[in-house]
């Protein structure tokens, strides 16, 4: 057996790594850390963009759905006969006489491309908003005499809209009353609207409130003259519901007022309710039927308010566009400068990623206004656009 030298037995075992191996390992570790960091940053950036895009998609879709749902109800109870576009006068208790048009929707056009505002009106009663023909109604009368109709589900306190048979601008108009007593089951053709404690919307026709101000409440030159000729009608609207929408601080906001027998004021509430965040533009146009006779098809699209009852009755649709902004601020600009008018008119292909819409839906485009926002180029935008047929105008309901 071979003997191991004592010198070898006493020699310590070799262990550890060399300096070169250590430096190579550190270099590989640093390189791996750098790669992982870059991949993580890219992943997080893509995730933020995706999340921000999803937020914009949700905010825009919900905001558009809210407007669409409200617009579809516009004009309910206010569109039959000559009611559409009729100047409606009303007076609550001691307030002065006021007037507004009974339109399904009214657009307040923003100046220089600023966001528009919308006002939607509809009846809000529990009964049937059915036109009921009345006999000749004197200015100082305290009840409606129905002409062959019966008071279908009408209750004390319901608001009634009196509509003239033939609307003559400057001579007659619509008037808001309320039912002051429960209808008599034994006499279904009489509806009381006395100016007592139960009639806050009814006033003395002998005096005709605000006659000297140029905004008299009732038509008719004297107390004993006919204010609403035979063949005029009334509509049980129960309550009158008015809802406004606007953009403020990149928020879609709304407020509502209701005219009812229990109302204490006709003023709008002081506060607005926030509906959806990151909505930065709202544009709308009327769809107008210019055909003779009317065919209930929108021939022209613009934001010009109709100037007569006939013109209001020809508004059969509304086109709405909303712009939702992503919630993620990009370090580098991601939205190009606003194109010129010629490029905007060519549509999305020429405008790049700048938001555009087609007001008439005919292939002619226009740029929307987002370039006035702070850091607007560092956000992405999504346009939501739809056409809402005003079915109550089409059905005259």
Backbone torsions as a table, in degrees:
resi	resn	phi	psi	omega
1	UNK	NA	133.3	-176.2
2	UNK	-78.8	132.1	-178.4
3	UNK	-92.3	135.2	178.3
4	UNK	-81.8	133.3	-179.4
5	UNK	-61.5	146.8	178.9
6	UNK	-62.5	-28.2	-179.6
7	UNK	-65.6	-38.5	179.4
8	UNK	-70.9	-37.0	179.4
9	UNK	-63.6	-35.2	-178.4
10	UNK	-81.7	-6.0	-175.5
11	UNK	-78.7	127.9	-179.9
12	UNK	-66.4	150.0	179.0
13	UNK	-71.3	144.7	178.1
14	UNK	-77.0	136.8	-179.2
15	UNK	-150.4	166.5	177.0
16	UNK	86.9	-174.2	-178.4
17	UNK	-125.5	161.6	179.5
18	UNK	-82.6	168.1	178.4
19	UNK	-62.7	-37.0	-179.7
20	UNK	-65.6	-44.3	179.1
21	UNK	-62.8	-38.9	178.5
22	UNK	-62.7	-43.7	-179.4
23	UNK	-66.2	-38.8	178.3
24	UNK	-64.4	-43.6	179.0
25	UNK	-61.4	-42.9	178.0
26	UNK	-62.9	-41.3	179.8
27	UNK	-62.0	-43.6	178.9
28	UNK	-64.1	-42.5	179.2
29	UNK	-61.9	-43.6	178.4
30	UNK	-64.2	-41.1	178.1
31	UNK	-62.7	-43.1	178.7
32	UNK	-64.3	-40.9	178.1
33	UNK	-62.1	-41.8	179.0
34	UNK	-62.5	-45.5	-179.6
35	UNK	-63.0	-45.7	-179.8
36	UNK	-62.0	-41.0	179.2
37	UNK	-62.4	-43.9	179.8
38	UNK	-64.6	-42.4	178.8
39	UNK	-63.4	-42.2	179.7
40	UNK	-64.1	-42.6	178.8
41	UNK	-62.8	-43.6	179.2
42	UNK	-63.1	-42.6	179.8
43	UNK	-63.5	-45.4	-179.6
44	UNK	-63.9	-39.4	178.2
45	UNK	-63.1	-45.4	178.2
46	UNK	-64.3	-38.0	179.0
47	UNK	-65.0	-42.5	178.7
48	UNK	-64.1	-41.9	178.6
49	UNK	-62.7	-42.9	179.6
50	UNK	-64.6	-44.8	179.8
51	UNK	-63.9	-43.6	179.3
52	UNK	-63.7	-40.0	177.7
53	UNK	-64.7	-39.0	177.3
54	UNK	-65.6	-40.3	177.9
55	UNK	-61.4	-45.2	178.7
56	UNK	-62.3	-40.3	179.1
57	UNK	-62.1	-44.9	-178.9
58	UNK	-67.8	-47.8	-178.9
59	UNK	-59.6	-45.9	-179.3
60	UNK	-66.1	-42.8	-178.3
61	UNK	-65.8	-42.6	-179.8
62	UNK	-67.7	-41.1	179.1
63	UNK	-63.3	-43.9	-180.0
64	UNK	-66.2	-40.0	178.3
65	UNK	-62.2	-40.5	179.1
66	UNK	-61.3	-47.3	178.8
67	UNK	-64.6	-43.1	-178.4
68	UNK	-61.7	-43.7	-179.7
69	UNK	-62.9	-41.2	-179.9
70	UNK	-70.1	-42.0	-179.5
71	UNK	-63.8	-34.7	179.6
72	UNK	-63.6	-25.2	178.8
73	UNK	-89.1	-10.9	-176.3
74	UNK	-57.9	136.4	176.1
75	UNK	88.5	-3.9	179.9
76	UNK	-59.9	124.4	-179.6
77	UNK	81.3	-4.5	-175.9
78	UNK	-120.5	13.2	-170.3
79	UNK	-119.4	-2.4	-176.2
80	UNK	-82.3	144.6	177.2
81	UNK	57.4	-131.7	-179.0
82	UNK	-90.0	12.2	-177.4
83	UNK	-71.1	-33.3	-178.1
84	UNK	-65.3	120.0	179.0
85	UNK	79.9	7.7	-179.4
86	UNK	-75.7	133.7	172.8
87	UNK	-65.1	120.9	-177.2
88	UNK	-106.2	123.8	177.6
89	UNK	-105.7	143.8	-177.1
90	UNK	-152.0	157.6	179.0
91	UNK	-150.0	120.7	177.8
92	UNK	-102.4	115.8	178.8
93	UNK	49.6	-119.2	-174.9
94	UNK	-92.8	2.2	178.2
95	UNK	-66.3	154.8	176.8
96	UNK	-69.7	161.5	176.8
97	UNK	-65.3	136.9	177.3
98	UNK	-129.1	164.2	-177.3
99	UNK	-141.6	141.7	172.1
100	UNK	-151.1	158.4	-178.0
101	UNK	-82.4	137.8	178.4
102	UNK	-86.2	73.4	179.8
103	UNK	-105.7	146.6	178.2
104	UNK	-59.9	-43.5	-179.8
105	UNK	-147.9	141.8	175.1
106	UNK	-125.4	133.9	-178.8
107	UNK	-106.5	125.8	170.1
108	UNK	-97.9	106.9	-172.7
109	UNK	-73.3	127.7	179.0
110	UNK	-69.1	144.3	-178.6
111	UNK	-75.5	132.6	176.0
112	UNK	54.0	43.7	176.8
113	UNK	82.8	4.4	177.4
114	UNK	-66.0	158.6	-178.7
115	UNK	-56.9	144.3	176.7
116	UNK	-82.3	165.7	171.3
117	UNK	-120.3	149.5	-179.0
118	UNK	-121.6	141.0	172.6
119	UNK	-124.9	121.1	-179.2
120	UNK	-113.6	132.5	-179.8
121	UNK	-122.2	143.0	177.4
122	UNK	-161.3	161.6	172.1
123	UNK	-76.1	150.8	-177.5
124	UNK	-134.7	31.6	-178.2
125	UNK	-87.9	172.2	178.6
126	UNK	-91.7	-13.8	-177.6
127	UNK	-92.8	-159.8	-178.9
128	UNK	-95.8	125.8	177.3
129	UNK	-85.0	65.3	-175.6
130	UNK	-103.6	131.1	176.8
131	UNK	-64.4	131.6	178.9
132	UNK	-118.1	118.8	-178.1
133	UNK	-69.9	139.8	-179.6
134	UNK	-119.3	159.2	172.1
135	UNK	-77.9	176.7	178.9
136	UNK	-55.6	131.7	-173.6
137	UNK	-117.9	117.3	-179.2
138	UNK	-77.3	157.0	-176.2
139	UNK	-62.6	-35.8	-177.5
140	UNK	-95.7	12.9	179.4
141	UNK	-70.8	153.7	-179.6
142	UNK	-118.8	15.6	178.0
143	UNK	-157.3	151.9	173.1
144	UNK	-93.8	132.1	173.2
145	UNK	-101.5	112.8	-178.0
146	UNK	-76.2	144.7	-177.7
147	UNK	-99.1	80.1	177.2
148	UNK	86.6	-14.7	-179.9
149	UNK	-87.4	168.9	175.1
150	UNK	-122.0	157.5	-174.9
151	UNK	-78.5	82.7	-176.7
152	UNK	-63.8	104.5	172.2
153	UNK	55.7	30.5	178.9
154	UNK	-85.5	137.7	-176.0
155	UNK	-121.4	158.2	173.6
156	UNK	-59.6	135.3	-179.7
157	UNK	96.1	-17.1	179.5
158	UNK	-61.3	138.1	173.3
159	UNK	-79.2	138.7	179.5
160	UNK	-121.5	133.2	176.6
161	UNK	-101.9	115.8	177.5
162	UNK	-89.3	125.9	-173.9
163	UNK	-120.8	124.0	-180.0
164	UNK	-65.8	151.6	179.4
165	UNK	-61.8	-44.9	176.9
166	UNK	-127.8	120.0	-178.1
167	UNK	-83.8	121.1	178.2
168	UNK	-117.9	107.5	-176.4
169	UNK	-53.3	132.0	178.6
170	UNK	88.4	-18.3	-177.9
171	UNK	-107.7	-36.4	177.5
172	UNK	-146.1	171.0	-174.0
173	UNK	-164.6	177.9	175.7
174	UNK	-86.9	152.2	-179.0
175	UNK	-135.8	143.0	179.1
176	UNK	-98.6	124.8	175.9
177	UNK	-120.8	175.8	166.3
178	UNK	-137.7	148.9	-179.6
179	UNK	-72.2	123.6	-171.5
180	UNK	-97.2	-9.2	-179.4
181	UNK	-147.4	152.1	178.0
182	UNK	-60.3	135.7	177.9
183	UNK	-57.8	140.8	-178.4
184	UNK	-81.2	117.5	-179.8
185	UNK	-58.7	-24.2	-179.4
186	UNK	-83.7	-12.6	179.7
187	UNK	-139.8	85.0	-171.7
188	UNK	-79.3	2.5	-176.1
189	UNK	-110.9	15.5	179.4
190	UNK	-129.1	132.4	178.3
191	UNK	-128.2	117.8	-175.6
192	UNK	-79.8	140.3	172.1
193	UNK	-139.9	57.7	-178.1
194	UNK	-72.0	154.7	-179.4
195	UNK	-93.0	57.9	178.9
196	UNK	-110.4	-162.7	-177.5
197	UNK	-63.0	-24.0	179.4
198	UNK	-92.0	3.7	-179.0
199	UNK	-125.1	65.6	-177.1
200	UNK	-64.5	-19.2	179.1
201	UNK	-100.0	1.1	-178.6
202	UNK	-106.0	141.9	-176.2
203	UNK	-142.3	160.2	-173.0
204	UNK	-62.4	114.4	178.9
205	UNK	-73.1	-17.9	176.3
206	UNK	-67.0	-34.8	-178.4
207	UNK	-89.7	-35.6	-176.1
208	UNK	55.9	83.4	-174.8
209	UNK	-49.5	140.7	176.2
210	UNK	61.3	25.6	179.8
211	UNK	-58.5	-38.9	-177.1
212	UNK	-79.0	-8.6	-176.9
213	UNK	-87.2	-5.9	-176.0
214	UNK	88.3	0.4	178.9
215	UNK	-131.9	62.1	179.8
216	UNK	-63.0	146.6	-177.8
217	UNK	-71.5	-44.6	-173.9
218	UNK	-109.5	145.2	168.6
219	UNK	-69.1	163.4	179.8
220	UNK	107.0	129.8	-176.1
221	UNK	-74.5	-35.2	-179.8
222	UNK	-127.6	169.1	-176.7
223	UNK	-63.4	-30.1	-174.2
224	UNK	-96.1	5.1	178.6
225	UNK	-88.1	160.1	-178.2
226	UNK	-76.9	121.1	177.2
227	UNK	-84.8	-36.6	177.8
228	UNK	-130.4	114.6	-176.0
229	UNK	-68.7	162.4	177.5
230	UNK	-58.0	138.8	-176.0
231	UNK	97.4	-10.3	170.8
232	UNK	-68.6	170.3	-178.7
233	UNK	-141.4	162.2	173.7
234	UNK	-121.0	152.9	179.3
235	UNK	-127.3	130.4	176.7
236	UNK	-81.0	101.5	-179.5
237	UNK	-97.9	-5.1	177.7
238	UNK	67.5	-76.6	171.6
239	UNK	-130.6	154.5	173.8
240	UNK	-104.4	117.7	-175.3
241	UNK	-107.1	124.9	178.7
242	UNK	-124.2	126.6	-176.5
243	UNK	-125.8	130.3	179.1
244	UNK	-112.2	148.0	177.0
245	UNK	-130.8	139.7	177.7
246	UNK	-152.5	169.4	172.2
247	UNK	-109.7	133.5	178.0
248	UNK	-149.5	125.6	179.9
249	UNK	57.9	38.8	179.6
250	UNK	59.8	34.1	177.0
251	UNK	-128.6	137.6	168.5
252	UNK	-81.4	121.5	-175.7
253	UNK	-121.8	158.1	179.2
254	UNK	-143.6	157.3	169.3
255	UNK	-149.5	156.5	-173.7
256	UNK	-140.6	144.4	170.0
257	UNK	-131.7	148.2	179.8
258	UNK	-125.3	130.2	172.1
259	UNK	-92.0	121.8	-179.6
260	UNK	-147.6	170.2	179.7
261	UNK	-64.1	-22.0	-179.7
262	UNK	-92.9	2.3	-177.3
263	UNK	-65.5	143.3	176.2
264	UNK	-109.9	-10.4	179.9
265	UNK	-159.1	152.9	175.7
266	UNK	-101.2	4.4	-178.2
267	UNK	-73.3	152.0	173.5
268	UNK	-71.0	149.6	176.2
269	UNK	-62.7	157.3	-176.9
270	UNK	-75.2	-29.6	-172.9
271	UNK	-103.9	153.8	174.1
272	UNK	-109.1	150.3	177.7
273	UNK	-102.5	129.6	179.6
274	UNK	-81.2	131.3	-178.6
275	UNK	-103.6	-57.3	-176.9
276	UNK	-137.6	136.9	178.7
277	UNK	-86.0	166.7	172.8
278	UNK	59.8	34.8	170.5
279	UNK	-103.8	118.2	-167.9
280	UNK	-111.7	-8.0	176.3
281	UNK	-154.1	145.0	177.2
282	UNK	-139.9	119.4	179.1
283	UNK	-128.9	143.5	-179.2
284	UNK	-147.5	150.5	176.0
285	UNK	-138.9	152.4	175.7
286	UNK	-82.1	145.2	168.7
287	UNK	-102.1	114.8	-170.5
288	UNK	-111.8	135.5	177.7
289	UNK	-90.1	106.9	-178.5
290	UNK	-96.9	3.3	-174.7
291	UNK	-75.2	152.6	174.7
292	UNK	-130.0	112.7	-3.7
293	UNK	-71.2	168.8	-178.0
294	UNK	-63.5	139.5	176.5
295	UNK	-117.4	7.4	176.7
296	UNK	60.6	31.6	175.4
297	UNK	-120.4	132.6	-178.9
298	UNK	-71.0	117.9	178.9
299	UNK	-99.1	-20.8	-174.9
300	UNK	-142.6	143.1	-179.1
301	UNK	-125.7	120.5	174.5
302	UNK	-161.4	171.4	-178.3
303	UNK	-102.4	14.1	-179.2
304	UNK	-77.1	124.6	-178.6
305	UNK	-66.5	131.6	176.7
306	UNK	-57.4	148.8	-174.4
307	UNK	-105.1	0.0	-178.5
308	UNK	-148.9	166.4	178.7
309	UNK	-62.9	-39.9	178.2
310	UNK	-61.7	-40.3	179.5
311	UNK	-67.1	-38.0	176.9
312	UNK	-64.9	-38.7	-179.6
313	UNK	-66.7	-16.8	179.7
314	UNK	-90.2	-1.1	175.8
315	UNK	-81.4	108.9	-173.8
316	UNK	-112.5	-6.2	-179.0
317	UNK	-160.1	165.6	175.6
318	UNK	-135.8	133.9	174.0
319	UNK	-104.5	130.9	-175.0
320	UNK	-126.8	138.5	173.5
321	UNK	-128.6	132.8	175.6
322	UNK	-120.0	144.7	174.9
323	UNK	-116.7	120.0	175.9
324	UNK	-102.3	140.2	-178.8
325	UNK	-107.9	141.9	176.5
326	UNK	-64.8	156.6	-178.2
327	UNK	-90.1	-8.6	-174.2
328	UNK	-97.9	123.6	175.9
329	UNK	-80.8	122.6	179.1
330	UNK	-91.2	135.6	179.6
331	UNK	-63.6	-38.3	178.6
332	UNK	-100.0	147.1	176.7
333	UNK	-58.2	132.1	-179.2
334	UNK	-119.3	-9.7	176.9
335	UNK	-116.3	125.3	-173.8
336	UNK	-70.8	165.6	176.2
337	UNK	-57.8	150.9	178.9
338	UNK	-61.8	126.6	179.1
339	UNK	-67.8	166.9	175.5
340	UNK	-75.5	173.3	-174.5
341	UNK	-60.1	-36.6	-179.3
342	UNK	-65.3	-42.9	178.7
343	UNK	-69.4	-37.7	178.0
344	UNK	-60.4	-39.8	-177.3
345	UNK	-67.0	-18.2	-179.9
346	UNK	-85.2	-8.2	173.6
347	UNK	94.5	-167.9	-173.4
348	UNK	-58.4	-33.1	-176.8
349	UNK	-64.7	-36.6	179.9
350	UNK	-87.2	-28.6	-177.2
351	UNK	-83.1	-8.9	-178.8
352	UNK	67.4	-131.2	-179.6
353	UNK	-97.0	17.1	173.8
354	UNK	-82.1	135.3	-174.4
355	UNK	-68.5	134.3	177.7
356	UNK	-135.0	164.2	173.2
357	UNK	-149.1	165.6	-179.9
358	UNK	-112.0	99.3	-175.6
359	UNK	-57.6	-34.9	-178.6
360	UNK	-102.0	-4.1	-179.1
361	UNK	64.6	26.7	-175.3
362	UNK	-115.3	18.2	-179.6
363	UNK	89.4	-5.4	174.0
364	UNK	-93.7	126.6	-170.7
365	UNK	-112.0	162.7	175.9
366	UNK	-146.0	144.4	178.0
367	UNK	-76.7	142.0	174.6
368	UNK	-87.4	164.8	-173.1
369	UNK	-100.6	102.1	171.9
370	UNK	-128.0	-6.5	-174.3
371	UNK	-77.3	1.4	174.9
372	UNK	-95.4	-3.6	-179.7
373	UNK	-78.1	156.1	176.9
374	UNK	-67.5	131.3	178.0
375	UNK	52.8	37.4	-172.3
376	UNK	-63.4	-27.3	-178.2
377	UNK	-75.2	-10.7	-177.5
378	UNK	-96.7	14.4	177.3
379	UNK	-129.7	158.8	175.7
380	UNK	-103.0	153.6	-173.6
381	UNK	-130.7	148.7	178.2
382	UNK	-131.4	129.4	-178.9
383	UNK	-98.9	132.6	175.9
384	UNK	-118.4	124.7	-172.9
385	UNK	-136.1	140.5	177.8
386	UNK	-155.2	161.4	173.2
387	UNK	-112.2	129.1	-179.3
388	UNK	-113.1	107.0	172.9
389	UNK	-65.3	133.0	177.6
390	UNK	-85.1	85.4	-170.2
391	UNK	-63.4	-29.7	178.2
392	UNK	-71.4	-26.8	172.8
393	UNK	-73.5	-39.3	-179.6
394	UNK	-68.6	-37.8	-178.7
395	UNK	-89.4	-7.1	-175.6
396	UNK	53.5	50.6	-176.5
397	UNK	-113.5	NA	NA
